[in-house]
Amino acid sequence: MTRIAVSRFGAADLIALRIALVPAPSSRLPVAIVGATGVAGGQALVALKDHPWFEVVRVGASATNAGRRLGDVLASRRVESSAASRANDELALDLWPDDDAVGAATLDLVLEDATTMDVSSVAVVFSMLPTSTAAELEARFAVTTPVFSTAAAFRDEPDTPLLMAGVNPIHSELLETQARARGWRGFVAPGPNCTTVGLAVSLAPLATRFGIEAVHVTSMQAISGAGMAGVALADAVRGNVLPFIADEEAKVERELRKIFGGAYDGMTVPARFGVSATCTRVPVCDGHTLSVGVTLSARRADLDELRLEALEAWRDHNPWARRKLPSLPERWIDVLDDGGPEPRRDVTRGGGMTTVVGRVRTDPVLGGLKYVALSHNTVLGAAGGSVLLAEDLLDRGVFTWAG
């Protein structure tokens, strides 16, 4: 029996679905986390603890850990990484959650070998796999089940949308095309790179109000964005700035254009505006800070008027009108009047799901605006964003569970 139905909606229908909502499920849907013992997997465990819509009933990992209790493996990981991380007192990373943040029932689950898991009995798979294994396994999972992924394996596939809840909902129509072309009953919905996430959220109101011609961004990225490698990076970045992150700039430039692009004949079509990125690593544990300059399509002769209109666009922006999703923060975008956002002070706003914007200025050279944005790279930029996207698509009826 087909358990997952990818809904057949056209573009106009999807826009309407932002208002005409599907009720929340009457009982929690069973879900699996694959890659549950990794850094991103730990984030997913926290995001799904006591979730009102989803219940973690299966966990997958490498064959090495298959058959072991999840809580025991997480405890071992904490011990292994603690000494190296704590040696850098100022930049100590807590890469794996403590037991209270996961919950006893989930900790007692027995890990399965991800390479042999049959996920047809669950409603959703949250894939926190490394990119090196994600392409093969996520494609196999999607034969029966929707997959929400933090890996890069499918991000550049032309029939695969780079979906962000609250930013490009109309692209979800491409999931049906993807599933049909590949013979799947589910789909793979990858999230973008964590640096791209805060940038896209902050640009969405400007794209709607003014249109975008070009984006210039310099990132100041936290070491936690490097996952386990962040422990080693802590020493290299202490009192220092690393002015290059391999492959990061190309990812941001490519992914942003895909997110704000369109779709033609079942394929994604990148936006035509230019994107120029410089990506750096700084001595911060959590939170990617972005210095953004944007050239707008709709110009204003009065630059002060432009700034006020931009502030109004951010403050009025609400892609969630009349919707209550479990992972939504009280404020989707928080605009500061007293300077710019600071990771130490602002990164946990909205439980790490709020993007914070500040230092908003006009730029006569670029013909638009410049501002600073901050987002939590390991919450909104990773597993938290994947969970919110699953909530969004379930709420809009893009996928259903037949039990």
N, C-alpha and C positions, 0 to 999 in steps of 0.2 A: 504494500500500500504506500502511496506517495504521502510522505509526512510533511513535506515542505512545499508550499505553493508560492512561487514568485508571482506577484500580482501583475496583471496586464493593464498598466495605466499609461496613457499618453501624457504629453507635457502639460496640457491644460488641466488634466485630471490631477496631476501631482501638485500643481499650484493650489487647486481647490482643497486638496487633502491637508494643507497646512491649516485650514480652518475646520473642515469637516473631519473630526477625529474619530479614531477607533478606540473603544474603551480599553482600559488596561486589562490584562488577563485576569480571569477569576481565580486562578491558582498559579503558583510559581512554575515557570518553565524549566525543565532540566537542561543544564548546560555543562559543557566540558571546557576545561582549561588545558591546553596542550603547550608544553614548555613551562610547566607550573613551577619548576624549581629554579628557573633563571631569574634574572633581575626583573625583566618585564612581567614574568609570571607572578612574582611576588606582588607587583603592583596590581595585577588583575585580581589576585586573591583578596586584597584589601578593598578594591573597588566593588567587589561582589559580596562582601560580607553582609549578611542580613538584608540582601537586596529584595525589595518587595515583589519584583517581577521574575527574577532569575534565581535558580538554586544550583549551586555547584555540586554535581553528583559524580563526575568523573574527572580525573586528573591524569595527564600524560607527561612523560619525560623520556630521557634516554634509556636504552636497554640496561645500562649500568645500574640505574636506580629503580627499575621496574620490580614490583613486588615489595618494595619498602613503603613504610608509612610516610606520608607527606610531611608530617610534623617532625619526624626524625631527620629527614634530609634537610629541611629548612634549618633545623638547629645546628646541624653539621656545617652548613654553608655560613651561618652567622659566626661560628667559631673560627672557621678557616679565614674569613675576610676581616675579622675584628682586629687582630694584631697589626696587620699591615695598614688598615685604615686608621686605627687609633694612634699610630705612630705620627700621624699628621694631625695634631690636635685641632688646628684651625680649620682643616678641610676634611674632617672625618666623615665618611659616608656610611649611612645605614642602608645597605643595599637590599637586605632582606627583612621583611616585617617580623615583629615579635608575635608571639602566639595570640595575644589578646586582639591584635589587629586582623587576624585571620578567622578565629573562631574554632571551637573544639571539634565540631562535627566535620568541618573541612579538613582540619589537621589529621583526623583519623582515617581519611580516605587513603586507599592503597594505590600507589602509582602504577600506571600501565605503560607498556612500551609504546611510545607514540608511533613507531613505524608499523605497528600491527593493529592499532586501535580500530575498532568498528564503531563509528560515531552515529550510526543510523538511529540509535535509540534516544538521542538528545535533540533538543530544538535548535541549539546554537553551539558552535565551537568558537572559543576565543583562542586564537593562535598567537602565542608569544614566542614562537620558534625563531631561531637564528635564520637569517636569509638563506644560508647555505643549504638548509634542509627544507625550508618552507615551500619552495616551488613544487616539489614532488608531493609532499604530504598534504598541503592545503588543497591541491587539485584533487587528491583522492578523497579528502573529507567532503569537498563540495559536491561530489557525485550525489550525496544524499542530504547534505546539511549546509545551511548558511555559515560562512566562516568570516569572522571579523579579526583582522590581522594587524599587528604592529610591524611586521617584516616588510622588506622592500621588494620581495620576489615578484609581485604582480603590479607594482606601482606604475611601471612604464608600459604595460600591455595596452594596446590601443582600444581593446574592447572592455577594458576595466576602468570604471570611474575611480577617481581619487576623492572619495566622499568625505565631507566634513559636516557633521550635524550643525544646522544653523547657518551654513555658508553656501552650499551648492546642492540643496535637496533635489532639484530637478534632474540632476545627473543619476539619481537612483533608478531612473527608467532604463539605464544601460545594463543594469544587473540582469534583467530578463534576456537581453540580447546576448550577454556573456554566457548565461546558463544554457540558452537554446543552442548557441553555436558550439558549445563544448559538450553538450549532452549531459548536463548536470541538472539535478533537481534543486540543488542549493546554489550558492554563488561564493565568490571571494571578494570581500570588501576591505581593501587595505587602507590604513590611515597614512597620511603624509609624514614626512620627516618631522621630528619634534620642533625643529627651528622654523619650519614652514607654518606650523599650526598657529602660533600667536600672530605671525605676520598676516596670514589669511583672515583670521578673525578681525583684526584691527582694520584691514583694508575693505572688508565687505560693505560697511556702511558708506564709505567713500565711493566705492564702485557703483553703488546704487544711486547715490545722490548726484555725483559729478561725472562718473566715468573715469577710467584710468588710462593714461598714455605711457607712463614709464614709472618704474619703481627702483630706487637705490636703497640698499639696506646693508648695514654693518652689524653683525651679530656679536654679542659678548656672551658666550655660552658657558653654562655651568659644567663642572666636571662629571656630574652624575649622568649627563647626556651620553657619556662614553661607556656606560654600563660598568662591567668589571674592570675595564681598562682605566676607569676613572680613579681607581685606587693608586695605580702607578702614576697617573697624570698629576695627582695631588702634589707630589714632590716637584715635578717639572714646572708646575704653574705657580708654585709658592713665590710671592713677590714678583710675579712675572706675567706676561701675556704671551700666549702661543699664537702667532699671527696667521696660522694656516691649519685647517682641518681637512684631511684628505677627502675628496669627492663631495664635500658638503656644499660648496658654492654652486656646483652644477646641479645638485639635487634641488636646492632652493629655487634656482632660476627655472628649472624644468617643471617642478611640481606646482609652483604658483601659477604658471601659465595654464597648466592643465586644470587646476581647480576652478579658475575663472574663465575657462574656455567654454566651448559648446559641444554639441554632438551632431554628427551627420552620418546617416546610414549605419547606425549602430556603433560608431566609433567616436572616440573623443577627438576634439579639434582644439588645439591650444589657443589661448587668447593671443592677440597680436601685439599686446603692449610689451615693451622691453623690460627686462629685469636684470639688474646688476647687483651681485652679492659679494660681500667680503665677510668671511666667517672666522672668528677668533675664539680661543678658549681663555677664560679668565679665572682667577682664584675665588670662585663662588661654588657652593655645594649644589644648590638647586635654583633654577630659574634662568631662562634665557632672556637677556635684555637685547632689544633691537633698536638701533638708531635708523629711522626710516625717513626717506625723502620721496615724495610722490608727485609726479606731474599729472595734473587733472585735465580731463577733456573739456569740461565746462569751466571756463575761466571767469574770474571776477575782477573788474577794474579796481574795486576797493578791497585791498588785501585784509583789512581789519574785518570787513564784512565776510570775507571768505573764511577766516579763522572762526568767527562766531557761528557761521553756518555749519562748519565741520564739527564743532563741539556739539551743536544741536543734533547733527546726524548721528554721532556716537551715542549721545544720551537718549535719543528717541528710538534707536535701533532695537527692535525686539522681534526676532524671528520666531519667538515662542508664544505669540499671542494666544491666550486661552488654553495653553498647554501646560501640563504639569508632569514633567518627566523626573524620575527619581534622582538622577545625577545632575540635574540643572541647578546651578547656583542662583542665589537671589539676584545677583547682577551678572549678566553675561559679559558686558564690558563696563569697567569702572573708569571714569575719567577724573583725573586729579587736577585740582586748581592750584595746588601748592608745590609746583615743581614736577619732577618726573618720578616714576616708580623706582623703588629700590628693592632688590631681592630679599634682603634681610627683613624688611618691613612689610612688603606687599605680596610676596610670592604665594602665601597661603590664603589669600582672599578667596572667598567662595570655596574653601576646601581645596584650593589648587585648581579650580575649574574656571575662575574668572581671569580674563585678560585685562590688564591695567594699562591705561594710556595716559601720558602726561607730556609736559614740555612742548605743547602744541604751538607751533610758530608758522608763519607764512614764509615762503621762499621765492623771492622774485626771480632768482636764477633758474629754478626748476619750473616756475610757473605753477606752483601749488603749495604743498605743505611739507613740514618736517615735524617729526614727533618721536617720542620714545615709547616703546611698548614692552611689556613684560608678561610672560606666561610661564606656567610651571611645566617644565619639560617632561617630568616623569609622572604627571597626573593628567592634565588636559592633553599634553603632547604625546601620551602613550596609552596605557591601559584605560585610564579614565575616559579618554576620548573615544576609544573603541566601544566601551560599555554605553556611553551616551549615544553613539551612532546606532547601536543595536536597539536601544530604547526608542530612538527616533523612527527607525524603519518599521519596528513592530507597531508602534503607535499609529503610524500612517498606513498600515496594512500592506506594506511592500513585501513582507513575508508573513506567513501564518504557521501555526503549529496544529497539526491534526491529532496529536497524541498517539 
